[in-house]
Amino acid sequence: MEHKNVTIYDIAREAGVSPATVSRVLNSSANVSSDKRQKIEQLMRKYNFNPNALARGLTETRRKVIGLLAADVRNTFYADLYVNCEIAAAARGYSIMLMNTFGRLDLEKQALTKLMEQRVDGIIHLGGAADDVETDKSFVKLLKKLPPKMPYVTTGKFDGVDCYQVQIDAAEAIDLLMAHLAEYGNHRIALIGGRYNVVSSKAKYDQFIKSMDRYGFVDEEVYLENWGTYSIQGGEETMDALFEKCEQNGIPLPEAVIAINDSTAAGAIRSIYQHHLRIPQDIAIVSYDNIFLSEIMEPRLTSIDYDFAAFGEKLVDTVIEALDQDPAEKKRLVHPSLVVRGSSLCKRDAAS
C-alpha cells in the first residue's frame, strides 16, 4: 500500500474493522476496544496517516457547523448580518464557519469547495454571486455538486438550482420610502447608486418606476438613471454627476433622493453640502440598511431597517429546519420597517 494513497477505508480494511470504528479512534471515542484501537493506531503510525476533516466527521450525523459565504464583511451590512447569524446559530447549538470572498467569483468558488470538503451541515450565502441578475453558469455547475442533505440558503437567487431563499421584501421597502416622501410633498425623486446587474438594486429601481404614477412622482430620466456603486465615494460621485446632468439638461434639482444604501447616502450628503444646499430643506435624503452611519450623519438619516436579528434567525432556522426535514419554506421574506429621522422631515409647498 503506497503511503500517499492511504485513506480511512484502507486503514479499516487492513485492521479488519469498519471505517466508522477508525473514525471513532480519530475522534478519541471511548467506544472502541483496546485491541482494535491499538491495531488502528499502529497502522496510522506505519503509514504516517494524516486524516482529513471528512474522516473525523464520519461518526457524527451532524457537525453542528453552518458554513457562511459573505461577499465582504468589511461592508457593514454583511458584518451585521453575519454577527446575527452567529448569535442565532449559537443559541441553537451550532457554530458558523465564515468564508469572506471579497466580492470575487473565484474566491467564492474556492470557499464553496472548501465548505463541501469540510462537510458543514448547511451553507448560507450572503451577496456575491447570489446577487447576480444573470446567474453565473460555472457557479451553478459547482452548486449542483452539493451533497443532497446539505441545504443551501441564499439572500439572493441561483437560477437552475433548488436552494432556499431568505430575501428582503424589496417592493415593500421602496413603497415605504415612496409613501413617506409623498406624505411630505416631494414629487421630484431621484434614485442613486447600486448596479443594474445586482438583483436587489434592480428590484428597487423596477418597483420605483412601476409605482411612480401611484404617488404622483415626476417621470424624468435624469432622476432614474443614476447607477453607481455602494460606497461613500461612489455616492458622492454619483450625486455630483446628477447635479451636472440636471444643469446640462435644464432639469430642476430633485426635491428628494433615495440612496441605494447608507454608505451611498453619506457620500450624497457630502456632495449636497459641497453644492451649498441644505438637508432636508433643499433636498431630502432617505436610504436603506439603517447601519450605524444613519445615526451619526448630520442630519440623522431616514433609513429602511431590516431587523438584522430576525434576519439572521430566519437564515439559520431555514438551514436547521431543512436538516430536520421539517417543511422549510423555499422562499421567506424579511419585512422591512422605516426609521424616520431628520434627513427627510421637511414639508414641501404644493406649488414647489
C-alpha positions, -999 to +999 in steps of 0.1 A: +000+000+000+015+033-010+016+058+018+004+088-002-028+070-012-038+057+022-074+065+032-096+058+062-110+029+043-076+014+037-068+016+074-102+000+082-097-028+057-062-038+069-073-035+106-104-057+099-128-030+112-154-006+098-145+029+087-167+042+115-145+024+140-114+041+126-132+074+128-141+068+164-104+063+172-096+095+153-122+113+175-109+097+207-141+079+214-142+055+243-164+031+224-136+011+208-119-019+224-083-015+234-070-042+210-088-026+180-076+008+190-040-004+193-041-020+159-056+010+142-031+034+158-002+011+148-014+013+112-017+050+113+018+053+125+030+028+099+015+048+070+020+082+086-017+086+081-030+122+083-068+121+084-088+149+069-118+167+082-142+143+064-127+113+082-130+129+116-167+136+109-178+101+098-191+091+133-214+122+135-246+127+117-240+164+121-210+186+129-233+214+142-214+237+118-230+260+093-208+275+065-214+311+056-202+327+024-201+365+027-194+389-002-173+412+020-176+416+058-159+449+056-193+461+044-213+468+075-245+452+060-227+418+057-209+423+090-242+429+109-259+400+092-230+376+098-229+385+135-266+380+139-264+346+121-236+337+145-257+347+175-287+327+162-266+297+154-250+297+189-284+298+206-294+267+186-262+248+194-244+255+161-213+274+151-206+294+120-177+289+096-172+322+079-157+324+044-151+360+033-148+362-005-142+399-012-168+400-039-146+378-062-162+349-080-130+328-080-128+331-042-165+322-038-159+290-058-129+281-037-148+288-005-178+267-016-155+238-025-138+242+009-171+241+028-182+210+009-149+193+018-154+202+054-188+187+053-206+215+070-242+208+078-255+236+056-245+267+038-257+303+040-247+326+011-248+364+015-243+385-016-217+380-043-227+355-070-261+352-053-269+388-062-262+385-099-293+392-121-278+366-146-267+336-126-231+325-133-233+291-150-199+279-137-211+286-101-244+267-107-223+238-120-204+238-087-236+241-067-251+210-083-222+190-067-236+198-033-245+167-012-282+161-012-285+166+025-265+199+027-292+227+025-281+259+007-297+291+018-292+324+000-302+360+003-303+363-035-310+337-061-294+310-083-314+301-114-314+264-121-306+254-086-330+241-059-320+262-030-337+281-002-341+319-003-344+344+025-348+378+009-356+413+019-390+424+005-376+450-019-411+460-031-423+467+004-391+486+012-393+510-017-430+516-011-423+526+025-398+552+012-421+564-016-451+568+007-430+587+032-416+612+006-450+617-009-465+624+025-441+653+028-450+668-006-420+655-026-426+649-063-392+650-080-374+620-066-341+607-078-326+572-072-288+569-069-263+542-065-262+504-070-256+483-101-282+473-126-269+437-126-275+432-089-308+416-080-317+437-050-308+470-066-326+463-099-357+453-079-357+487-061-354+506-093-380+485-111-405+488-082-399+526-080-406+531-117-437+508-115-452+528-086-444+564-097-479+572-110-495+560-078-475+585-058-476+613-084-438+614-089-423+632-119-411+607-145-378+621-156-350+600-169-323+622-153-338+612-119-338+575-127-305+567-145-280+571-117-264+537-112-231+537-093-216+517-065-223+511-029-196+532-013-193+567+003-170+578-026-194+563-051-223+581-035-205+615-037-195+609-074-230+598-084-246+628-067-221+651-083-230+636-117-267+641-110-262+678-103-243+681-135-269+663-156-297+685-142-278+716-150-269+705-186-304+694-194-322+723-177-340+700-153-349+711-118-330+695-090-348+667-072-366+675-041-356+642-025-330+615-032-333+577-024-298+563-019-293+526-025-277+522+009-265+543+039-228+545+026-241+559-007-263+583+012-233+595+032-214+604+000-245+621-014-249+642+017-213+654+013-220+663-023-252+682-014-233+703+012-205+710-012-231+724-036-242+747-007-276+732-003-294+723+029-308+689+040-338+684+041-349+720+032-335+719-003-331+682-008-343+655+014-325+622+015-335+587+025-318+553+023-316+516+031-299+494+057-301+516+089-265+508+098-245+529+124-238+556+098-275+566+098-272+577+135-240+598+131-247+617+100-259+653+102-288+654+099-295+619+111-306+597+082-341+583+075-334+547+065-351+513+059-344+488+088-344+451+083-342+439+119-309+420+115-316+398+145-347+384+129-330+382+095-302+361+109-326+339+128-346+332+096-314+323+077-302+299+104-336+284+111-341+277+074-309+256+074-318+237+106-354+231+095-342+217+062-318+194+081-346+183+104-367+176+073-393+200+086-414+216+058-390+245+055-403+272+032-384+275-001-387+313+000-391+336+030-393+373+030-378+397+055-403+426+061-386+460+065-396+490+086-389+527+081-369+546+107-377+583+102-351+609+111-342+645+103-329+640+068-364+638+053-386+659+076-395+689+055-429+696+041-429+709+005-453+736-006-479+723-032-465+749-057-428+739-053 
